[in-house]
């Protein structure tokens, strides 16, 4: 049985954060959020990490991340570019935005030779989720799993966020994921908007959400590849500048077509992230406290 691989989505430039948040120091010794993520994954049993980045990021990313990681993990790179499209498709004039998380995973397909976990580079998930994912993928190479968090622990006071709102069956399997690209905190509630903040619909604070913390069998890549042209045929007509091929959307379609069952695992750890620059101080304080409590050594990576 092949050991599960960790895929880290790090191609986003962090437009709302006003900087390259994937490599912004958060820990006392210059650690980035993805340092803590890869550390947690290694402790859980992962030995290979694939970073999905933009081609122009490679030199800087290798200098500040990859070089150090290679002492502890097998490091691979995959490159997400807007012109990486199926035959017969072209980039709409003026489009510079990548095609989303599903496309990012497809760009890494040649580097993935085993069941794999997927995470965002700018999200801190905590060690519990990695242990659950590694065990699930190791025990069953055909399993699809997702680690979920309550919505209330994944929002920020600094602005709107994008989350996959999940519907989970009584026996713990995912029924659907609906991507909401504009969710924000209000006075005593959390709500989403479909018209960029003009009107809102309330959400339950404890509804489980997808934070792109997935575990997939290798054959998931084939399903995602088959669905991408179908997505483009529709989306390029509807929203050519902003449409994205989201992982939750791919999973939802697979569930609807009975191609997959996705077990939902609930993490006991708290999620942290830096959607906006104002979030950085909160995350830095959290890492400092976790280090004081002994969860992480200082420095994180021993030379």
C-alpha positions, 0 to 999 in steps of 0.5 A: 500500500502506497503512503499517502501524499500531502498536497499543499495549495499555495498558488493564491497570491493573497489579494485581500491580505495584501501580500504573499501570505503563504510565506509570511512569518507567523512563528517566533522563529520565522515559521509560516503557517504552512511550516506548522501544517507540514510539521503536523502532517509529518508527525501524523505519518506523511513523508511526501509533500507536493506544493502547488505554486505559480511558476514565478514563485518557485525561486522564492518559495524554494529559498524560504520554504522548500530548502528547509523542508527537504531536510525532513520531507520529500518535497515536490513542486507542481505549477498552476498557471491560467493557461493550463487548460484542456485541449480546445479551450483558451484563456479569455482575454484579460483573465489572470485569475487561476481556475480554482482549487480543483484546477490546482489539484489537477495541475499536481496530478503528475506528482501524485502517485498515491492516496492524497490529502489536500490543504490550503497553505494559509490555513492552520488545521491542527494536528488532530485532522492530519492524524485522522486523514493519514489513518483513513487514507492508509487503511482504505486507498479508495476512501474519500474523507473530509475534515470539517469545522464549525462555521463559527470557528472559521470566520473573521471580523476583518471581512468576508470569507469563502466557505463550503457549507456542508450537509452531513447525513445522520451516519456521518457522510457528506451529502452536499457542499455548497460553496459560498464565496461571500460569508461575513460576521454581522452583529450577532449572526453569520450570513452569506451574500450572493450579490457581493454584500448587497443582501444577506441570508443567515447561516447556522453558526455551527453548520459544518464547513469545508476548509479544503481539508480533504483526503482522496483516492488517486482515482479522484484525479480522473473524475476531476479531469473528466469534469473540467471541460464540462465546467468550462463549457458552462462557466466560460459563458456565465462568468469568464473572468471569475469562474473557478473549478472548486474542489467542493463542487467536484465532490458534490457532483460525484456524490450526486452521481453516486461515484463517491461517498465521503466520510466527514471527520470532525476535528477537535482542534481550532482552525486559524487563518489569515484571509486579511492582514488584520488576522495576522496578530491573532494567529501569531498569538495562537502559535506563541501560546501553543508553543508555550503549552508544548504542542510545538518545539521552538524552533519548529524545525530542528537543523 
